[in-house]
Amino acid sequence: MSHVFPIRVYYEDTDMGGIVYHANYLKFIERARSDWVRGTGIDQRAMKEEDGTVFAVRRVECDYLMAARFDDQLEVQTEVQSVTGARLVLHQQVSRDGAAVFTAVVTIVCLTDTGHPVRLPANIRLLLH
């Protein structure tokens, strides 16, 4: 299951050197993950209201490979790497013209509204396998 999300680099995304500020890649991949979740049919608002659970990022391992610059057209590709009872691991890649500029492995978990970890809901695990 692969998802592609387009991103245009705006002036506000860049640093004094005119390249994408490093922390903004995390924003880019977050937007792509949110769009991917919505596209899978998972309703995060209903999860919170009905089950009292939310997704949370547990870990991000990333590599900055090349600089992206103002007005670049980027794509964020999101793929499921693994799903277990308690976590979802995604591989995300930001590319420009097919060349990777940033990669990340993101581990997602579920938390209760009090911040305690819980298993991923069974229907979500089944949906992502």
Stockholm file with secondary structure:
# STOCKHOLM 1.0

chainA/1-129         MSHVFPIRVYYEDTDMGGIVYHANYLKFIERARSDWVRGTGIDQRAMKEEDGTVFAVRRVECDYLMAARFDDQLEVQTEVQSVTGARLVLHQQVSRDGAAVFTAVVTIVCLTDTGHPVRLPANIRLLLH
#=GR chainA/1-129 SS CEEEEEEECCGGGBCTTSBBCTTHHHHHHHHHHHHHHHHHTCCHHHIIIIICEEEEEEEEEEEECSCCBTTCEEEEEEEEEEECSSEEEEEEEEEETTEEEEEEEEEEEEEETTSCEECCCHHHHHHHC
#=GC SS_cons         CEEEEEEECCGGGBCTTSBBCTTHHHHHHHHHHHHHHHHHTCCHHHIIIIICEEEEEEEEEEEECSCCBTTCEEEEEEEEEEECSSEEEEEEEEEETTEEEEEEEEEEEEEETTSCEECCCHHHHHHHC
//
